[in-house]
Amino acid sequence: MRLALTARHLFDTGSTPAEVYANLARRTRDPLRSARAVCAALTIPATEANHRLDECYHALLANPRPGSESDTGELLEALGIFDIPKQLDDRETAIVELFLTAIDALGGIRAGHQHGLTRWITTGNLTTAYLSLTAARPLARTGDPVRYWSALVQAGELLTTTPNPDSRLAYALTQCRTHAKTP
C-alpha cells in the first residue's frame, strides 16, 4: 500500500503514468509490483489491473533490463495498461453497441485500429472513436457498407445529442449520411 501512496504523490506532482512507473520500478527493482501500484493509484480495480498485467507480463515485466524502466513505462502506457475505465451511461453504452456493429460490418480491422478503438471506448473517448470509424471504409469483399454506415449514422445522432457536441461530429455525421445513401 505504501507504494501506491508514493505513486499517488508522484501523480500529484504532475508525473505521467509512464514516469510514475519508471520511478517506482527504479526504486523497487520489482516491475510487476510497481505497475500494480500505478494501477492502484489510478483507482483501476485490482482484478482489471491483474488481467491487463497478465497479458503483458512475460513480454515486459518478467525479465527487466536495468535502465529500461522509462521505456517499459512508456510501452505500458501505450498499451493502455494505465487507462482508467469510464463507467458508461445508457446512451454511451448504446453508442458503443453501434460501434461494435460498425466494426463487425467493416469486414476486418487492422490490429492498431482495433487497439485504439478499444482504448478510446474504455476511457469513454467516444467522439475520437467515432471519428476514427468514420474515416475507415468497409472492405469490398467482406464488409457490409449498408450496415456499417447505418450504425455510424445512428451513433453520430446519439453523440450529437449532448450539450455542446464536438464541432467535428456534425461534418462526420453528414459524411456518414452521404455514404449511407450511396449503394
PyMOL commands that set and color helices and strands:
alter all, ss='L'
color gray80, all
select helices_A, chain A and resi 2-12+17-28+31-41+46-61+69-78+90-106+111-122+126-135+145-159+167-181
alter helices_A, ss='H'
color red, helices_A
deselect
rebuild
show_as cartoon
